[in-house]
Amino acid sequence: MITVFIEYKLLDGRRTQYAAQIAAIKRETEARGGRGYRWYEGVEQPNLFVETFDVDTLEQYEAIKAWRLGDAAFAENIAGGTAKLHIWAFRPLAAGIQE
């Protein structure tokens, strides 16, 4: 299992456009293999959003990442555009970290 985090800062005045897109993004993420989709806004940093979900394979992660980074309409809502759309993948570790 791989957990994906997507983080970005929304431009001021873009919440309406963003809200219209995010439901479709959730559906498409799930269609591409994303499970347990969650969406957060920063409590102390309004307009800072994090999406998170799980995928089974690195290939699913890479495909979703490429799709999101290629979504020009979504990037119009992000402060700094695609360059500031941060996408990371994490895997769980056992109880200890080994060198």
BABA-445618 format. One line per field, with one value per atom (N, C-alpha, C, CB): atom name; x, y, z. Coordinates in steps of 0.02 Angstrom, whole numbers, always signed. Atoms other than C-alpha are relative to their C-alpha. Glycine has a CB too. Example, Ala and Ser with C-alpha at 12.3 -4.5 7.8 and 13.67 -1.06 7.14 Angstrom:
2
site: [N	CA	C	CB	N	CA	C	CB]
u: [+45	+615	+45	-50	-42	+684	-39	+20]
v: [-59	-225	+60	+1	-59	-53	+55	+23]
w: [+0	+390	+0	+62	-3	+357	+37	-71]
END
This chain:
99
site: [N	CA	C	CB	N	CA	C	CB	N	CA	C	CB	N	CA	C	CB	N	CA	C	CB	N	CA	C	CB	N	CA	C	CB	N	CA	C	CB	N	CA	C	CB	N	CA	C	CB	N	CA	C	CB	N	CA	C	CB	N	CA	C	CB	N	CA	C	CB	N	CA	C	CB	N	CA	C	CB	N	CA	C	CB	N	CA	C	CB	N	CA	C	CB	N	CA	C	CB	N	CA	C	CB	N	CA	C	CB	N	CA	C	CB	N	CA	C	CB	N	CA	C	CB	N	CA	C	CB	N	CA	C	CB	N	CA	C	CB	N	CA	C	CB	N	CA	C	CB	N	CA	C	CB	N	CA	C	CB	N	CA	C	CB	N	CA	C	CB	N	CA	C	CB	N	CA	C	CB	N	CA	C	CB	N	CA	C	CB	N	CA	C	CB	N	CA	C	CB	N	CA	C	CB	N	CA	C	CB	N	CA	C	CB	N	CA	C	CB	N	CA	C	CB	N	CA	C	CB	N	CA	C	CB	N	CA	C	CB	N	CA	C	CB	N	CA	C	CB	N	CA	C	CB	N	CA	C	CB	N	CA	C	CB	N	CA	C	CB	N	CA	C	CB	N	CA	C	CB	N	CA	C	CB	N	CA	C	CB	N	CA	C	CB	N	CA	C	CB	N	CA	C	CB	N	CA	C	CB	N	CA	C	CB	N	CA	C	CB	N	CA	C	CB	N	CA	C	CB	N	CA	C	CB	N	CA	C	CB	N	CA	C	CB	N	CA	C	CB	N	CA	C	CB	N	CA	C	CB	N	CA	C	CB	N	CA	C	CB	N	CA	C	CB	N	CA	C	CB	N	CA	C	CB	N	CA	C	CB	N	CA	C	CB	N	CA	C	CB	N	CA	C	CB	N	CA	C	CB	N	CA	C	CB	N	CA	C	CB	N	CA	C	CB	N	CA	C	CB	N	CA	C	CB	N	CA	C	CB	N	CA	C	CB	N	CA	C	CB	N	CA	C	CB	N	CA	C	CB	N	CA	C	CB	N	CA	C	CB	N	CA	C	CB	N	CA	C	CB	N	CA	C	CB	N	CA	C	CB	N	CA	C	CB]
u: [+42	+0	+44	-48	-34	+57	-51	+30	+43	-18	+25	-1	-16	-23	-25	-31	+18	-23	+8	+43	-2	-64	-13	-52	+4	-35	+7	+54	-2	-66	-35	-33	+31	-117	-46	+54	+50	-275	+8	-71	-2	-272	-61	+1	+57	-381	-52	+23	+55	-551	-15	+15	+10	-545	-39	+67	+35	-648	-59	-24	+58	-802	+21	-40	-24	-706	+29	+54	-32	-608	-53	+44	+53	-765	-35	-50	+32	-839	+43	-13	-45	-686	+15	+65	-26	-645	-42	+6	+42	-794	+17	-75	-19	-747	+70	-2	-68	-565	-3	+45	+8	-618	-24	-49	+27	-721	+53	-61	-51	-581	+58	+26	-52	-452	-21	+16	+25	-560	-3	-70	+2	-585	+70	-32	-69	-395	+34	+41	-26	-374	+11	+63	-7	-369	-55	+0	+48	-454	+5	+11	+0	-505	+17	+49	-15	-498	-22	-33	+15	-490	+27	+32	-15	-479	-1	-51	-8	-419	+18	+54	-23	-400	+36	-61	-39	-271	-41	+62	+36	-347	+34	-2	-37	-210	+23	+60	-19	-179	-58	+64	+55	-341	+25	-49	-15	-336	+60	+14	-51	-198	-37	+57	+37	-268	+47	-48	-35	-208	-53	+39	+39	-286	+42	-22	-37	-239	-44	+21	+34	-284	+53	-40	-45	-208	-6	-14	-1	-159	+38	+32	-33	-99	+70	-42	-63	+45	+32	-12	-37	+179	-24	+76	+26	+109	-64	-13	+61	-60	+18	-47	-23	+26	+28	+53	-31	+129	-51	+54	+52	-24	-43	-44	+40	-125	+41	-24	-43	+22	+5	+70	-5	+43	-65	+19	+65	-143	-10	-57	+10	-148	+46	+11	-47	+8	-16	+71	+20	-66	-67	-2	+67	-232	+7	-40	-10	-211	-57	+10	+57	-387	+3	-67	-7	-356	+58	+11	-60	-183	-14	+57	+18	-265	-22	-54	+23	-331	+56	-53	-55	-162	+49	+36	-52	-44	+66	+7	-62	+110	-12	+42	+16	+19	+26	+27	-21	+77	+65	+9	-64	+250	-10	+44	+14	+168	-53	-23	+43	+58	+46	-46	-48	+157	-34	+29	+29	+124	+55	-28	-48	+211	-32	+28	+22	+199	+41	+8	-33	+238	-21	-18	+16	+247	+6	+48	-6	+220	+66	-60	-61	+372	-18	+51	+8	+390	+14	+48	-7	+408	+66	-5	-64	+591	+26	+51	-33	+691	+70	-1	-67	+847	+43	-2	-49	+1002	+13	+65]
v: [-59	+0	+62	+0	-65	+176	+54	+12	-57	+332	+61	+12	-59	+486	+62	-6	-66	+666	+50	+20	-54	+812	+65	-11	-62	+986	+60	+2	-60	+1158	+57	-12	-61	+1337	+27	+53	-27	+1401	+76	-18	-72	+1574	+32	+17	-37	+1703	+10	+68	-11	+1717	-58	+60	+57	+1544	-57	-25	+55	+1442	-27	+23	+22	+1436	-46	+60	+40	+1371	-66	+39	+59	+1251	-49	+22	+44	+1182	-37	+40	+32	+1146	-57	+52	+51	+1041	-57	+33	+49	+947	-64	+30	+60	+827	-46	+18	+40	+771	-30	+43	+25	+753	-61	+55	+57	+639	-62	+17	+56	+529	-29	+22	+23	+520	-34	+58	+32	+479	-70	+42	+66	+335	-46	+6	+40	+276	-23	+41	+18	+272	-42	+63	+46	+161	+30	-28	-31	+287	-23	+76	+23	+226	+44	-74	-37	+315	+73	-32	-70	+488	+45	+22	-50	+626	+67	-21	-67	+813	+46	+24	-42	+940	+72	-28	-69	+1128	+19	+49	-21	+1204	+43	+37	-38	+1270	+68	-39	-62	+1400	+32	-14	-27	+1425	-8	-35	+5	+1456	-4	+59	+11	+1404	-47	+65	+52	+1275	-67	+6	+63	+1106	-59	+1	+64	+927	-52	-19	+59	+779	-61	+1	+61	+604	-60	-3	+63	+429	-54	+8	+57	+257	-30	-54	+40	+159	-64	+40	+64	-18	-3	-55	+8	+8	+67	-38	-59	+132	+24	-15	-18	+128	+42	-62	-39	+190	+70	-35	-65	+329	+43	-9	-38	+382	+24	-41	-19	+383	+57	-60	-54	+489	+64	-21	-59	+606	+35	-19	-29	+631	+34	-55	-29	+662	+67	-48	-61	+791	+56	-14	-52	+882	+25	-27	-20	+889	+36	-59	-31	+965	+76	-26	-72	+1144	+40	+20	-37	+1197	+2	-34	+1	+1143	+45	-71	-39	+1225	+75	-16	-72	+1394	+24	+13	-18	+1391	+1	-49	+10	+1357	+58	-66	-52	+1493	-31	+28	+27	+1461	-53	-28	+49	+1343	-70	+24	+69	+1166	-7	-31	+3	+1204	-3	+60	+1	+1223	-52	+69	+57	+1069	-57	-20	+48	+953	-68	+25	+67	+766	-48	-22	+46	+637	-68	+30	+68	+449	-25	-47	+28	+363	-73	+41	+70	+181	-9	-50	+12	+114	-35	-42	+32	+60	-47	+52	+45	-80	+41	-62	-35	-36	+37	-50	-33	+11	+23	-46	-25	+109	-28	+78	+28	+24	+42	-73	-37	+108	-37	+12]
w: [+0	+0	+0	+61	+5	-43	+19	-72	-18	+38	-37	+77	+41	-73	+35	-71	-26	-12	-56	+62	+49	-127	+38	-59	-39	-55	-46	+56	+41	-128	+36	-69	-26	-87	-54	+22	+45	-168	-7	+24	+10	-245	+33	-76	-28	-157	-54	+30	+46	-239	-47	-40	+46	-322	+31	-23	-34	-198	-40	+68	+38	-310	-57	-28	+56	-461	+26	-40	-31	-350	+24	+59	-26	-266	-57	+41	+58	-437	-28	-54	+27	-483	+48	-20	-47	-324	+4	+69	-1	-327	-59	-2	+59	-503	+9	-63	-13	-449	+46	+31	-46	-306	-38	+57	+39	-424	-47	-40	+48	-553	+37	-42	-40	-418	+18	+63	-18	-361	-61	+32	+62	-541	-21	-56	+17	-559	+54	-11	-50	-406	+69	-23	-66	-262	+47	-6	-50	-103	+62	+18	-63	+57	-9	+48	+15	-20	+58	-65	-52	+112	-22	+69	+24	+91	+61	-54	-59	+219	-19	+47	+6	+236	+65	-13	-58	+352	+47	-22	-51	+514	+9	+67	-11	+538	-65	+43	+65	+352	-49	-27	+46	+258	-72	+8	+71	+75	-11	-33	+7	+109	+4	+54	+3	+57	-6	-59	+7	+72	-18	+66	+17	-15	+17	-77	-14	+38	-18	+74	+19	-22	-6	-66	+7	-41	-70	+54	+62	-197	+14	-59	-10	-216	-31	-30	+36	-337	-16	-65	+21	-384	-68	-2	+66	-561	+6	-42	-11	-499	+24	+51	-26	-402	-57	+54	+54	-553	-51	-34	+48	-667	+28	-17	-31	-544	+3	+70	-4	-519	-68	+25	+67	-707	-20	-51	+16	-728	+37	+19	-39	-587	-23	+75	+22	-646	-70	+2	+67	-821	-3	-45	-3	-765	+3	+62	+5	-826	+31	-73	-28	-775	+76	-23	-73	-595	+21	+25	-18	-592	+0	-48	+1	-630	+69	-51	-67	-451	+52	+22	-48	-369	-2	-16	-4	-309	-25	+73	+28	-416	-53	+54	+52	-535	+15	-66	-6	-566	+40	-68	-36	-495	+75	-18	-72	-324	+19	+22	-15	-336	+21	-63	-28	-222	+9	+67	-3	-238	+25	-70	-30	-129	+13	+66	-16	-102	+59	-61	-59	+63	+8	+64	-16	+113	+76	-38	-72	+289	+16	+25	-24	+389	+57	+24	-58	+514	+63	-6	-64	+698	+6	+56	-6	+678	-68	+33	+61	+550	+0	-4	+5	+490	-46	-24	+41	+420	-65	+38]
END
